[in-house]
């Protein structure tokens, strides 16, 4: 295990190394200047806006996700599998894709204004960003809560009902304490997504950490950007600590057992209508807007924004490279942590999760410092610094799936191979690798899917002249030429959807 441990340690150090550069850059600022910047009114406004955005999205995601999970697991809702898929599908669409569609249609100066002169609530600004992010993050709460509901012993609810507790009383006394860790896990994902999202606040013109960090970076105010990035990381750390306290609970599920379901009666129609409405708003409306743009030709022609097939090829190429490299990094870390229950193994595994908790714009800024100060030949001159950024950000997706596969391998198979005189490397190649291959494929698919949609790091580190789908969406928004964002946006939705279907197919269709 010593060689595997050494390799894991090297990979874990590489993953956390960008944060050292960020801290180093921040420490180069004079104390008085740093204090003046950190305690300025502008920083206070950014902090308050970011906390309001995160809190609003988290609460709304719980209010939407938990009832949907209950509807699809604890009621006689017709076609529950179909409605589960509809409720989970918004995860396929990046929130900034939904943002650009809604801003162009319902934002200030959007098509509703220009065509009808109607006065409607504007979907922009801080509250517009909260609304859009909620639409595309509530599935985190929905899926984690649904998983908790499926695994809990529903006969406990029946026992509570026999003690004259109504549906609400049984939920409060029995169901909620059991599913609270699942709700907390989904709420954590929603909160981290909200505070780390870059595209949606930028498109909605919401003054929060991520958009301001990128703005300061573009204005060459790297000192202020580094200080803001560290403050954002501190907030993320506090969120993780709070979730650890809320989500921890004893296992009282006792295993899944069948119990009585809640009969909806007439209310099944409003229930199905509500889920259908969410699906229409999050999926049908954006796609319809994009398709409408494709067939419209008015406005000044901008040749540099016109779609070229190489944009999609570049996106797929970068995502595929990131997926492959992430699997190479994940296998030794996951194998070591899965086969060795030591403190060192746990620390190395957790070290690889740092990038997933840190917003992409922060990692991008750290890699800019690394590239410009130490590796200028790689900064915006080739793909490898960008691919490394993707791996830092999304490696935990591969580590988690590979480690799950390693834990399912029976120890007796390793012992049998060793008793036949097979060395460690040959045992790994002939026994371990084929058994963990499904986890590697699942991890690669997840990394590919999320890399395709990553916006801030791509904007900050992509090689000069190498345009991708997300870059073209950003440039179309910056030029207010939304029709040029149509094809890239639809392709992102299509590729994400196909990738998700491939993942579900590999997992046997389970949701």
Buried (B, 14 or more C-beta within 10 A) or exposed (E): BEEBBEBBBEBBEBBBBBBEBBBBBBEEBEEEEBEEBBEEEEBEEBBEBBBBBBBBBBBBBBEBBBBBBBBBBBBEBEEBEEBBBBBBBBBBBBBBBBBBBBBBBBBEEBBBBEEEEEEEEBBBBBBBBBBBBBBBBBBBBBBBBBBBBBBBBBEBBBBBBEEEBEBEEBBEBBBEEBBBBBBBBBBBBBBBBBBBBBBBBBBBBBBBBBBBBBBBBEEEBBBBBBBBBBBBBEBBEEBBEBBEEBBEEEEEBEEEEEBEBBEBEEEBEEBBEBBEEBBEBBBEBBBEBBEBBEEEEEEEEEEEBEBEEEBBEBBBBBBBBBBBBBBEBBBBBBBBBBBBEEEBBEEBBEBBBBBBBBBBBBBBBBBBBBBEEEBEEBBBEEBEBBBBBBBBBBBBBBBBBBBBBBEEBEEEEBEEBBEEEBEBEEBBEEBBEEBBEBBBBBBBBBBBBBBBBBBBBBBBBBBEEBBBBBBBBBBBBEBEBBBBBBBBBBBBBEBBBEBBEBBBEEEEEEB
